[in-house]
Amino acid sequence: MRVAVLFGGASEERDVSAASASKVIEALRERRHDVVAVDLSRGRLGPADERELFASRIDRLPPGRAAATDLADIAARSGLNEVDIVFLALHGGSGENGTIQSLLDLAGIAYTGSGRLGSALAWDKDVAKRMMRAAGVPTPDWLMSPAAADAVEAAIGYPLIVKPNGQGSTVGLTLVESARELERATELAARFDAEVMFERYIPGRELTVSILEGKALAVGEILPGAGPLFDYTAKYTAGAAEEIFPADLSAARTERIQALGLDVHRALKLDDYSRVDFRMDEEGRFWCLEANTLPGLSPGSLLPQAATASGIEFPELCERLCAAALGRRRTRTDD
């Protein structure tokens, strides 16, 4: 199978994308596939460029925006039309919000992950939460900007979460304990998206459900080492959080949260895989926070850990994601 692993771009999650891409490329080559690395900002990489780029680490803070090259130019120079599948190792921004998916659809190029509609629905947190509610999935109360501080306090109360409506990896997210912190948190979130979400904070356990080919994998629990949130630093600093697969839940609660994860996946019209994040409150109730259409894909990321706990090793997971996307494309073509 000929695979182009597309990564990078101009989002704040560029470093995360490069980390995913390096491991996906290594895994697919281990399975003897013909793989090329394509940086959305630089085009197709040669062996020396690959080694140099993938040797870098993920920064504790998200990088600034890089200049992105037009996809049509990248496609022409990188031979995307000549491969069997484009493996999307992109995270955030145009790579995850349906833009790249739309362009690849127009070009008739098969790709991994969800399509343009599901990607767009999940990326817009406000829309996604509305669809969760419609599907009967509990999600914390929220309010969207613009909103006065007294309106936020009346509708949500403290503590609350302030975050960009369209962003990933908890970039721009703040736990706000009181009214005096609200303005600064809102300004931070607004740096990353024009719309800001104010969401009720749910104290409790952080849980995640990964979906693969219509089935829920082992449930995971995240225990941040410092503070109550699994934020950007906790995610990408070694030893900053403990991740447990499978989570210590009763069989009944495991089945319940897996069913809710599948409900979200279906409600948002997602395709071959996703990761759905939850909080479990002190009374054992689950609250869905968001769905990730292109979650991290290094072996230590949450979805691969869930797959390993379910008996699927990382190289097999990468290969299955490619095969599922090719199968979905053939089905649509046959129709």
C-alpha positions as CSV (number, residue, x, y, z in Angstrom):
1,M,0.0,0.0,0.0
2,R,1.3,3.5,-0.9
3,V,0.6,5.9,1.9
4,A,1.3,9.6,2.3
5,V,1.3,10.7,5.9
6,L,0.2,14.3,6.0
7,F,1.1,16.4,9.1
8,G,2.2,19.8,10.3
9,G,0.3,22.8,9.1
10,A,-0.2,26.1,10.9
11,S,-2.2,25.2,14.0
12,E,-1.0,25.5,17.6
13,E,-0.8,21.6,17.5
14,R,1.8,21.4,14.8
15,D,4.3,19.8,17.2
16,V,1.8,17.2,18.3
17,S,1.1,16.5,14.7
18,A,4.8,15.9,13.9
19,A,5.0,13.5,16.9
20,S,2.0,11.5,15.6
21,A,3.4,11.4,12.1
22,S,6.8,10.1,13.0
23,K,5.3,7.1,14.8
24,V,2.7,6.4,12.2
25,I,5.4,6.4,9.5
26,E,7.6,4.1,11.5
27,A,4.7,1.7,12.2
28,L,3.5,1.5,8.6
29,R,7.0,1.0,7.2
30,E,7.4,-1.8,9.8
31,R,4.4,-3.4,8.1
32,R,6.2,-3.0,4.8
33,H,4.1,-0.2,3.2
34,D,5.6,2.4,0.9
35,V,5.3,5.6,3.0
36,V,6.2,9.2,2.3
37,A,6.1,12.1,4.8
38,V,4.3,15.3,3.6
39,D,4.6,18.4,5.8
40,L,1.6,20.7,5.0
41,S,4.0,23.7,5.3
42,R,7.0,22.3,3.4
43,G,5.8,19.5,1.1
44,R,7.3,16.0,0.7
45,L,10.3,15.4,2.9
46,G,13.4,13.5,2.0
47,P,15.1,11.1,4.4
48,A,17.4,13.7,5.9
49,D,14.6,16.2,6.4
50,E,12.5,13.5,8.1
51,R,15.2,12.6,10.6
52,E,15.9,16.3,11.4
53,L,12.2,17.2,11.9
54,F,11.1,14.1,13.8
55,A,14.0,14.3,16.2
56,S,12.5,17.4,17.9
57,R,10.3,17.1,20.9
58,I,6.9,18.5,21.7
59,D,7.2,21.8,23.5
60,R,5.4,22.3,26.8
61,L,3.7,25.3,25.3
62,P,2.0,25.3,21.9
63,P,4.2,26.7,19.1
64,G,3.3,29.9,17.2
65,R,1.6,29.6,13.8
66,A,3.8,28.5,10.9
67,A,3.2,29.7,7.4
68,A,1.2,27.0,5.6
69,T,1.5,26.3,1.9
70,D,-1.6,25.9,-0.3
71,L,-2.8,22.3,-0.3
72,A,-3.2,22.3,-4.1
73,D,0.5,23.2,-4.4
74,I,1.5,20.6,-1.8
75,A,-0.6,17.9,-3.6
76,A,1.0,18.7,-7.0
77,R,4.6,18.7,-5.6
78,S,4.2,15.7,-3.2
79,G,2.3,13.2,-5.4
80,L,-0.8,12.9,-3.2
81,N,-2.7,11.8,-6.3
82,E,-0.4,8.9,-6.8
83,V,-0.8,7.2,-3.4
84,D,-3.5,4.8,-2.3
85,I,-4.4,6.7,0.9
86,V,-3.5,9.9,2.7
87,F,-3.0,9.2,6.4
88,L,-4.1,12.4,8.3
89,A,-1.7,12.9,11.2
90,L,-2.9,16.6,11.4
91,H,-4.2,18.0,14.6
92,G,-6.1,21.2,15.1
93,G,-7.0,24.1,12.7
94,S,-7.7,23.4,9.1
95,G,-6.5,19.8,9.5
96,E,-9.3,18.9,11.9
97,N,-12.1,21.3,11.2
98,G,-13.2,19.8,7.8
99,T,-11.2,22.1,5.6
100,I,-8.5,19.6,4.5
101,Q,-11.2,16.9,4.3
102,S,-13.2,19.0,1.9
103,L,-10.2,19.7,-0.3
104,L,-9.2,16.0,-0.4
105,D,-12.8,15.1,-1.2
106,L,-12.8,17.5,-4.1
107,A,-9.5,16.0,-5.4
108,G,-10.9,12.5,-5.1
109,I,-8.1,11.4,-2.7
110,A,-8.9,8.8,0.0
111,Y,-7.9,9.7,3.6
112,T,-8.1,8.4,7.1
113,G,-10.4,9.8,9.8
114,S,-13.8,11.3,9.6
115,G,-15.2,13.2,6.6
116,R,-15.7,16.9,6.2
117,L,-19.2,17.1,7.9
118,G,-18.3,15.0,11.0
119,S,-15.0,16.9,11.3
120,A,-16.7,20.3,11.2
121,L,-19.4,19.2,13.6
122,A,-17.0,17.9,16.3
123,W,-14.6,20.8,15.9
124,D,-17.3,23.4,16.8
125,K,-17.8,22.6,20.5
126,D,-21.0,24.6,20.7
127,V,-22.6,22.7,17.8
128,A,-21.2,19.4,19.1
129,K,-22.7,19.9,22.6
130,R,-26.1,20.8,21.0
131,M,-26.0,17.5,19.1
132,M,-25.0,15.6,22.3
133,R,-28.0,17.0,24.1
134,A,-30.3,16.1,21.2
135,A,-28.9,12.5,21.3
136,G,-29.6,12.3,25.1
137,V,-25.9,12.4,26.1
138,P,-25.3,14.6,29.3
139,T,-22.9,17.5,28.7
140,P,-22.1,20.3,31.1
141,D,-24.2,23.5,30.8
142,W,-22.5,26.2,28.7
143,L,-22.8,29.8,27.4
144,M,-21.2,31.3,24.4
145,S,-19.6,34.7,24.0
146,P,-20.4,37.5,23.9
147,A,-21.7,37.3,27.4
148,A,-21.4,39.7,30.4
149,A,-19.7,38.5,33.5
150,D,-23.0,38.6,35.5
151,A,-24.8,36.6,32.9
152,V,-22.0,34.0,32.9
153,E,-22.1,33.8,36.7
154,A,-25.9,33.5,36.7
155,A,-26.1,30.8,34.0
156,I,-23.0,28.7,34.9
157,G,-21.6,29.7,38.3
158,Y,-18.1,29.2,39.6
159,P,-15.9,27.3,39.1
160,L,-16.2,27.2,35.4
161,I,-14.1,26.4,32.3
162,V,-13.3,29.1,29.7
163,K,-12.0,27.8,26.3
164,P,-11.9,28.6,22.6
165,N,-14.9,27.1,20.8
166,G,-12.7,25.8,18.0
167,Q,-9.4,24.5,19.3
168,G,-7.8,21.2,20.4
169,S,-5.3,19.9,23.0
170,T,-6.9,22.2,25.7
171,V,-5.0,25.1,24.1
172,G,-6.3,28.4,25.6
173,L,-8.3,26.6,28.3
174,T,-8.6,28.0,31.8
175,L,-10.3,26.8,35.0
176,V,-11.8,30.0,36.5
177,E,-12.5,30.0,40.2
178,S,-14.0,33.5,40.6
179,A,-15.3,36.5,38.8
180,R,-12.0,38.4,39.0
181,E,-10.3,35.7,36.9
182,L,-12.9,35.7,34.1
183,E,-11.7,38.6,32.0
184,R,-8.1,37.4,31.7
185,A,-9.3,33.8,30.9
186,T,-11.7,35.1,28.2
187,E,-8.9,37.2,26.6
188,L,-6.7,34.1,26.5
189,A,-9.3,31.9,24.9
190,A,-10.1,34.7,22.3
191,R,-6.5,34.6,21.1
192,F,-7.2,31.2,19.6
193,D,-10.8,31.5,18.3
194,A,-13.4,34.3,17.8
195,E,-15.9,32.4,19.8
196,V,-15.4,31.6,23.5
197,M,-17.2,29.0,25.5
198,F,-18.0,29.3,29.2
199,E,-18.7,25.8,30.5
200,R,-19.7,24.4,34.0
201,Y,-16.8,22.7,35.6
202,I,-17.5,19.1,36.7
203,P,-15.3,18.0,39.6
204,G,-14.4,14.3,39.4
205,R,-12.6,11.8,37.4
206,E,-11.3,12.3,33.8
207,L,-12.2,9.4,31.5
208,T,-11.9,8.8,27.8
209,V,-13.5,6.4,25.4
210,S,-11.9,5.6,22.0
211,I,-14.0,4.4,19.1
212,L,-12.6,2.1,16.4
213,E,-14.7,0.8,13.5
214,G,-18.0,1.1,15.3
215,K,-16.8,-0.4,18.6
216,A,-15.7,1.2,21.9
217,L,-12.2,0.2,23.1
218,A,-11.0,0.0,26.7
219,V,-11.9,3.0,28.8
220,G,-9.0,5.1,30.0
221,E,-8.6,7.3,33.1
222,I,-6.3,10.3,33.3
223,L,-4.8,11.4,36.6
224,P,-3.0,14.8,36.2
225,G,0.0,15.1,38.5
226,A,-0.5,18.8,39.2
227,G,-3.8,20.4,39.3
228,P,-7.3,19.1,38.4
229,L,-7.0,19.5,34.6
230,F,-5.4,17.4,31.8
231,D,-4.1,20.5,30.1
232,Y,-1.5,21.0,27.3
233,T,1.4,20.8,29.7
234,A,0.1,17.7,31.5
235,K,-0.5,16.0,28.1
236,Y,2.9,16.7,26.6
237,T,5.3,16.7,29.6
238,A,6.7,13.3,30.5
239,G,5.5,12.2,33.9
240,A,3.0,15.0,34.3
241,A,0.0,12.7,34.2
242,E,-0.8,9.1,34.8
243,E,-2.9,7.3,32.3
244,I,-4.7,4.0,33.3
245,F,-6.0,1.5,30.8
246,P,-8.4,0.0,31.5
247,A,-9.9,2.4,34.0
248,D,-11.0,1.1,37.4
249,L,-14.7,1.1,36.8
250,S,-17.5,-1.4,37.4
251,A,-18.7,-3.5,34.5
252,A,-22.0,-1.5,34.5
253,R,-20.3,1.9,34.4
254,T,-17.8,0.7,31.8
255,E,-20.7,-0.4,29.5
256,R,-22.5,2.9,30.2
257,I,-19.7,5.2,29.3
258,Q,-18.8,3.1,26.2
259,A,-22.4,3.4,25.1
260,L,-22.4,7.1,25.6
261,G,-19.1,7.4,23.6
262,L,-20.7,5.5,20.7
263,D,-23.8,7.7,20.9
264,V,-21.6,10.8,20.5
265,H,-19.6,9.3,17.7
266,R,-22.8,8.5,15.8
267,A,-24.5,11.8,16.6
268,L,-21.6,13.8,15.2
269,K,-21.5,11.6,12.0
270,L,-18.0,10.4,12.6
271,D,-16.4,7.6,10.7
272,D,-13.7,5.1,11.4
273,Y,-12.3,6.3,14.7
274,S,-12.5,9.0,17.4
275,R,-11.8,9.7,21.0
276,V,-14.6,11.0,23.3
277,D,-13.7,12.7,26.6
278,F,-15.8,12.6,29.8
279,R,-15.9,13.6,33.4
280,M,-17.5,11.4,36.0
281,D,-18.9,13.4,39.0
282,E,-19.0,12.3,42.6
283,E,-22.4,10.7,42.1
284,G,-21.1,8.5,39.3
285,R,-22.8,10.4,36.5
286,F,-21.0,10.9,33.2
287,W,-20.7,14.2,31.4
288,C,-19.3,14.4,27.8
289,L,-16.9,17.2,27.2
290,E,-16.0,16.8,23.5
291,A,-15.1,14.4,20.7
292,N,-11.7,14.4,19.0
293,T,-11.8,13.3,15.3
294,L,-8.0,13.2,14.9
295,P,-6.6,12.3,18.3
296,G,-2.9,11.9,19.0
297,L,-1.4,8.8,17.4
298,S,2.0,8.2,19.0
299,P,2.0,4.9,20.9
300,G,1.8,6.7,24.2
301,S,-1.3,8.7,23.1
302,L,-4.7,7.8,24.6
303,L,-6.3,6.1,21.6
304,P,-3.3,3.8,20.9
305,Q,-3.2,3.0,24.6
306,A,-6.9,2.1,24.5
307,A,-6.2,-0.1,21.4
308,T,-3.3,-1.9,23.1
309,A,-5.4,-2.6,26.2
310,S,-8.0,-4.0,23.7
311,G,-5.4,-6.3,22.1
312,I,-4.5,-4.1,19.1
313,E,-0.8,-3.2,18.9
314,F,0.1,0.2,17.3
315,P,1.3,-1.0,13.9
316,E,-1.9,-3.0,13.4
317,L,-3.9,0.0,14.5
318,C,-2.3,2.3,11.9
319,E,-2.8,-0.4,9.2
320,R,-6.5,-0.9,10.2
321,L,-7.1,2.9,10.0
322,C,-5.8,2.9,6.4
323,A,-7.8,-0.2,5.4
324,A,-11.0,1.2,7.0
325,A,-10.7,4.4,5.0
326,L,-10.1,2.5,1.8
327,G,-13.0,0.3,2.4
328,R,-15.3,3.3,3.1
329,R,-14.1,4.9,-0.1
330,R,-14.9,1.7,-2.2
331,T,-18.3,1.5,-0.6
332,R,-19.1,5.1,-1.6
333,T,-17.8,4.5,-5.1
334,D,-19.9,1.4,-5.5
335,D,-23.0,3.3,-4.5
